[in-house]
Amino acid sequence: MKIKYLGHASFMITSDAGTRIIADPYASRPDLNYGEIKESADIVTVSHDHSDHNNVAAVRGNPRVVRGTAKVKGIEFKGIPAYHDEVKGAQRGNNTIICFEVDGIRICHMGDIGHRLSDTQVAEVGKVDILLIPVGGFFTIDAKVASQVCDAVKPRVIIPMHFKTSKCAFPIAEVDEFLRGKKGVSRLDTSEAEFKQGALPTTTQVIVLKPAL
């Protein structure tokens, strides 16, 4: 299985059999200047209906759209209700955590989670091999809370997303704040990483991918 970081909170996950899933496709705009998404996919997941996460129309190939719990092409997606803020959605609305398994590896995309997870949510998320988590703060959880969520979920691999870059002018923090003091950090000079069941790290690793677009 391969995970490619397109940019912002969007990833393309490709199974060994070639099934392609794009998570939270963004719409480019002046303050979010990642390149236009032109990839095709079989499935698109959407955590919430904000334009930097729900640009389904950009994805080619007539994909099936998943916004919660569903089974598509033999892949079971589990949607876990959450919020975009710390006041039960009163400021920014709802958010859906989406978990699914590809080639025996369980992936969890947190979307724009805006709060710590309750014990119930941690139990619903369950086992996580690869956690895709926002770390920039302001619109989402910040570095401190993201670290607390990681400690609660205990993934094998953490891939940060939704942080400030030269192509993102949002008033959010860069990834370095989340990385500070952490062990097992790898900054890859590539947008893509390959993972195999049985070959995942035995201790939690943080992998920073370079946006492809």
C-alpha positions, 0 to 999 in steps of 0.5 A: 500500500502506498500513501501519497500526500497531495497537500493540506489534508488530502492524501491518495492511498493506493492498494497493492491491487490498484484501488485508489482512495483520495481523502479530503480533496481541497479546492485551490484558492489564493490562501491555499495555493496547492496545485489543482488535484487532477488525479483519478480515484475509485473512492473519495472520502470527505470528513466535512463540507468545507471547500478545503476538504470536499472538492469531490468534483476535482477528482477524476474517474467517477469515484464513489463518495464516502462521508461516513460508514460504508463498504465500497470495493470490499473496503469497509469505512467507519465514520465516527462523529466528531466536531470541528471545534471544542464547543460541539460544532457550535463554531465550525460544525461537525467533522467525521473521523474516517477509519478504513483498512487497506492491505491489512493496514488500518488507516485513520483520517482525522479530518478537521478534528477540533477537540480531544477524543472522548474515551468512547471515540478512542474505543470507536477508532480502535486499532490504528496503524497509520494516523493522518492528523491535523497539527496546525491549530486555529481551525483544528487541534494544535500541536499539544492536543494533537500529541495528546490524541496520538498518545490516546490512539497509539498508532504505529505511524503518524503522518501530520497534515493541515499545517502552514507551508509556503502554499498555505497562508492560513493562520496556523502553525508549521509542522515543526511545533508538533515535531518538537521533542518527539523521537522517531521523526523522519522528514522525507524528501518525497510525497509518497511512502510505501507500507507493508503489513508485518513491516510497520515500525514497532515503536511509533514513528512520525513521518513528514511527507512533502506535498506533491502539489 
